[in-house]
């Protein structure tokens, strides 16, 4: 986590430097505050969901239902949860961080992330409106098996990466 913060801070310093050099600092500040106003409430709600999730998920519950030892059950739960999570990555990534902290298995987390990215129910009506029901249905059906496949592939890859900090 600390490394990610350092990289993000360095990236921000470079961006602010470029924006300041171009004389666009006031516009960048206004745009940033607008974004904070739009995404801030969602992030606060996501953090509250994460906190409640961490408190509610006991070690026994995680071990039985959401660990890699839970078998396909954990992958199936993550597959459905990713589909049902509203808000995409803005909500899903904090949830994954919280689930990871309470010991949810990597294959379950990867399944959830892939499901969230490819199957999220909230995007279906928008896709139908923009690209039509036929193409939206084809895309959804083509992606339907990706989350569990990613979870199972994670189980295969995990032993290969054990010493790499995963």
C-alpha positions in Angstrom: 0.0 0.0 0.0 2.8 2.4 0.9 4.5 1.8 -2.4 1.3 2.6 -4.3 0.9 5.8 -2.4 4.5 6.8 -3.3 4.0 6.1 -7.0 0.6 8.0 -7.0 2.2 11.0 -5.2 5.1 11.0 -7.6 2.7 10.9 -10.5 0.7 13.8 -9.0 3.8 15.9 -8.5 4.6 15.4 -12.2 1.1 16.3 -13.3 0.9 19.4 -11.0 4.2 20.5 -12.4 3.0 20.2 -16.0 -0.3 21.9 -15.2 1.5 24.7 -13.3 4.1 25.1 -16.1 1.2 25.5 -18.6 -0.5 28.1 -16.3 -3.6 25.9 -15.8 -3.4 25.3 -12.1 -6.7 27.1 -11.2 -8.6 25.1 -13.9 -7.1 21.9 -12.6 -8.1 22.8 -9.0 -11.7 23.5 -10.0 -11.9 20.2 -12.0 -10.4 18.3 -9.0 -13.0 19.8 -6.6 -15.8 19.0 -9.0 -14.6 15.4 -9.2 -14.3 15.2 -5.4 -17.9 16.4 -5.1 -19.1 13.8 -7.5 -17.0 10.8 -6.3 -16.5 11.8 -2.7 -19.9 10.6 -1.4 -19.5 7.3 -3.3 -16.0 6.7 -1.8 -17.3 7.5 1.7 -20.2 5.0 1.2 -17.7 2.4 -0.1 -15.5 2.8 2.9 -18.4 2.4 5.2 -19.4 -0.8 3.4 -15.8 -2.0 3.7 -15.7 -1.3 7.5 -19.0 -3.1 8.0 -17.9 -6.0 5.9 -14.6 -6.4 7.9 -16.5 -6.4 11.1 -19.3 -8.8 10.0 -17.0 -11.4 8.3 -15.7 -13.7 11.0 -12.6 -15.8 10.5 -14.8 -19.0 10.4 -17.2 -17.5 7.9 -14.4 -16.4 5.6 -12.7 -19.8 5.9 -15.8 -21.7 5.1 -17.3 -19.6 2.3 -14.6 -17.3 0.9 -11.2 -18.8 1.3 -9.4 -20.7 -1.4 -10.1 -23.8 0.6 -13.9 -23.3 0.2 -13.7 -24.8 -3.2 -15.8 -23.6 -6.1 -18.3 -22.2 -3.5 -16.2 -19.1 -2.9 -15.7 -18.5 -6.6 -19.4 -18.8 -7.2 -20.2 -16.3 -4.5 -17.6 -13.9 -5.8 -19.0 -14.3 -9.4 -22.5 -13.3 -8.2 -21.3 -10.5 -5.9 -19.2 -8.9 -8.7 -22.3 -9.0 -10.9 -24.5 -7.4 -8.2 -22.0 -4.7 -6.9 -23.1 -1.2 -8.1 -20.6 1.5 -8.8 -17.9 -0.5 -10.6 -14.3 -0.2 -9.5 -15.0 2.9 -7.4 -17.0 0.7 -5.0 -15.5 -2.7 -5.8 -11.8 -2.0 -5.2 -12.3 -0.7 -1.6 -14.4 -3.8 -1.0 -11.6 -6.0 -2.3 -9.1 -4.3 -0.1 -11.3 -4.9 3.0 -12.0 -8.5 2.0 -8.3 -9.1 1.5 -7.5 -7.8 5.0 -10.0 -10.2 6.5 -8.4 -13.2 4.7 -10.6 -13.8 1.7 -8.6 -16.0 -0.8 -6.9 -14.6 -3.8 -8.9 -16.8 -6.3 -12.1 -15.5 -4.8 -10.9 -11.9 -5.0 -9.7 -12.2 -8.6 -13.1 -13.8 -9.5 -14.9 -10.9 -7.9 -12.7 -8.3 -9.7 -13.2 -9.9 -13.1 -16.9 -10.3 -12.5 -17.2 -6.7 -11.4 -15.3 -5.5 -14.5 -17.1 -7.7 -17.1 -20.5 -8.5 -15.8 -21.7 -5.7 -13.5 -25.5 -5.5 -13.8 -25.5 -1.7 -13.5 -23.9 -1.4 -16.9 -26.3 -3.7 -18.8 -29.1 -1.1 -19.4 -26.5 1.5 -20.5 -24.9 -1.0 -22.9 -28.3 -2.0 -24.4 -29.1 1.7 -24.9 -25.8 2.5 -26.6 -24.9 -0.7 -28.6 -28.3 -2.5 -28.8 -29.6 -5.6 -27.1 -28.0 -8.0 -29.5 -24.4 -6.9 -29.1 -24.9 -6.3 -25.3 -26.2 -9.8 -24.9 -23.4 -11.3 -27.0 -20.8 -9.4 -24.9 -22.4 -10.5 -21.7 -22.7 -14.1 -22.7 -19.1 -14.1 -24.0 -17.9 -12.8 -20.7 -20.1 -14.9 -18.4 -17.5 -17.7 -17.9 -14.5 -15.3 -17.5 -14.8 -14.7 -13.8 -14.7 -18.3 -12.6 -12.0 -19.1 -15.2 -9.9 -16.3 -13.8 -10.5 -17.6 -10.3 -9.5 -21.1 -11.2 -6.5 -19.9 -13.1 -5.5 -17.9 -10.0 -5.4 -21.1 -8.1 -3.0 -22.6 -10.6 -0.8 -19.5 -10.7 -0.7 -18.8 -7.0 1.8 -21.5 -6.0 4.1 -20.1 -8.7 4.0 -16.7 -7.2 4.2 -17.6 -3.5 7.6 -16.1 -2.9 6.8 -12.9 -4.8 4.7 -11.2 -2.1 1.3 -12.4 -3.3 
